Protein backbone atom coordinates (compact mmCIF):
# COMPACT_ATOMS: atom_id res chain seq x y z
CA UNK A 1 0.00 0.00 0.00
CA UNK A 2 2.91 2.36 0.58
CA UNK A 3 3.85 1.97 -3.08
CA UNK A 4 0.25 2.37 -4.25
CA UNK A 5 -1.07 5.28 -2.18
CA UNK A 6 1.72 6.44 0.14
CA UNK A 7 2.81 9.36 -2.03
CA UNK A 8 -0.67 10.64 -2.90
CA UNK A 9 -1.27 14.31 -2.06
CA UNK A 10 -4.88 13.60 -1.11
CA UNK A 11 -6.30 11.02 1.27
CA UNK A 12 -7.31 7.77 -0.39
CA UNK A 13 -9.06 4.83 1.25
CA UNK A 14 -8.63 1.38 -0.29
CA UNK A 15 -10.77 -1.65 0.44
CA UNK A 16 -9.12 -5.03 -0.08
CA UNK A 17 -11.60 -7.92 -0.33
CA UNK A 18 -10.33 -11.33 0.76
CA UNK A 19 -11.62 -14.86 0.43
CA UNK A 20 -11.63 -17.50 3.18
CA UNK A 21 -7.91 -18.17 2.58
CA UNK A 22 -7.06 -14.43 2.65
CA UNK A 23 -6.41 -14.37 -1.08
CA UNK A 24 -7.15 -10.99 -2.65
CA UNK A 25 -10.39 -10.93 -4.63
CA UNK A 26 -10.48 -7.19 -5.24
CA UNK A 27 -8.66 -4.00 -4.37
CA UNK A 28 -10.33 -0.67 -4.99
CA UNK A 29 -10.02 2.97 -3.98
CA UNK A 30 -13.40 3.63 -2.35
CA UNK A 31 -12.90 7.22 -1.24
CA UNK A 32 -10.82 10.17 -2.33
CA UNK A 33 -10.51 13.05 0.05
CA UNK A 34 -8.72 16.33 0.43
CA UNK A 35 -5.27 17.10 1.70
CA UNK A 36 -6.16 15.99 5.22
CA UNK A 37 -9.56 14.34 5.27
CA UNK A 38 -11.88 11.91 3.54
CA UNK A 39 -15.57 11.47 4.22
CA UNK A 40 -15.87 7.72 4.60
CA UNK A 41 -19.06 5.76 5.14
CA UNK A 42 -19.11 2.04 6.01
CA UNK A 43 -22.05 1.56 3.61
CA UNK A 44 -19.87 2.21 0.56
CA UNK A 45 -17.08 -0.04 1.80
CA UNK A 46 -19.40 -2.97 2.49
CA UNK A 47 -21.32 -2.41 -0.73
CA UNK A 48 -18.07 -3.12 -2.55
CA UNK A 49 -17.30 -6.09 -0.29
CA UNK A 50 -20.74 -7.61 -0.85
CA UNK A 51 -20.26 -7.44 -4.63
CA UNK A 52 -17.35 -9.87 -4.26
CA UNK A 53 -18.99 -12.13 -1.65
CA UNK A 54 -15.80 -11.86 0.35
CA UNK A 55 -15.15 -13.41 3.76
CA UNK A 56 -13.20 -10.49 5.17
CA UNK A 57 -11.80 -7.10 4.30
CA UNK A 58 -8.81 -4.97 5.05
CA UNK A 59 -8.90 -1.20 4.66
CA UNK A 60 -5.94 1.08 4.16
CA UNK A 61 -5.66 4.80 3.80
CA UNK A 62 -2.85 7.26 3.50
CA UNK A 63 -1.92 10.33 5.48
CA UNK A 64 -0.38 12.79 3.01
CA UNK A 65 1.52 14.42 5.90
CA UNK A 66 3.50 11.21 6.34
CA UNK A 67 2.49 10.99 10.02
CA UNK A 68 0.82 7.59 10.39
CA UNK A 69 -0.52 8.09 13.90
CA UNK A 70 -4.27 7.37 13.80
CA UNK A 71 -6.64 10.25 14.41
CA UNK A 72 -9.69 9.86 16.61
CA UNK A 73 -11.75 9.74 13.38
CA UNK A 74 -9.58 6.85 12.14
CA UNK A 75 -10.20 4.91 15.34
CA UNK A 76 -13.94 5.61 15.32
CA UNK A 77 -14.24 4.58 11.66
CA UNK A 78 -12.43 1.33 12.45
CA UNK A 79 -14.83 0.54 15.29
CA UNK A 80 -17.83 1.28 13.04
CA UNK A 81 -16.44 -1.03 10.35
CA UNK A 82 -15.85 -3.82 12.86
CA UNK A 83 -19.42 -3.56 14.16
CA UNK A 84 -21.00 -3.27 10.70
CA UNK A 85 -18.97 -6.22 9.47
CA UNK A 86 -20.10 -8.38 12.39
CA UNK A 87 -23.72 -7.63 11.52
CA UNK A 88 -23.36 -8.80 7.91
CA UNK A 89 -20.74 -11.52 8.38
CA UNK A 90 -17.73 -9.81 6.77
CA UNK A 91 -14.82 -9.50 9.18
CA UNK A 92 -12.56 -6.44 9.18
CA UNK A 93 -9.08 -7.85 9.81
CA UNK A 94 -7.09 -4.61 9.85
CA UNK A 95 -7.01 -0.90 9.15
CA UNK A 96 -3.61 0.21 7.90
CA UNK A 97 -2.47 3.82 7.71
CA UNK A 98 0.38 4.54 5.32
CA UNK A 99 2.78 7.37 4.70
CA UNK A 100 5.33 7.65 1.94
CA UNK A 101 7.81 5.40 3.79
CA UNK A 102 6.11 3.89 6.84
CA UNK A 103 2.83 2.28 7.86
CA UNK A 104 0.88 1.61 11.02
CA UNK A 105 -1.43 -1.38 11.48
CA UNK A 106 -4.17 -0.78 14.02
CA UNK A 107 -4.38 -4.57 14.54
CA UNK A 108 -0.63 -5.05 15.09
CA UNK A 109 -0.48 -2.10 17.47
CA UNK A 110 -3.63 -3.33 19.26
CA UNK A 111 -5.11 0.17 19.05
CA UNK A 112 -8.53 -1.34 18.36
CA UNK A 113 -9.76 -4.83 19.34
CA UNK A 114 -10.42 -6.74 16.11
Secondary structure, 3 states (H helix, E strand, C coil): CHHHHCCCCCCEEEEEEECCCCCEEEEEEEEECCCCCCCCCHHHHHHHHHHCCCCEEEEEEECCCCCCCCCHHHHHHHHHHHHHHHHHCCEEEEEEEECCCCEEECCCCCCCCC
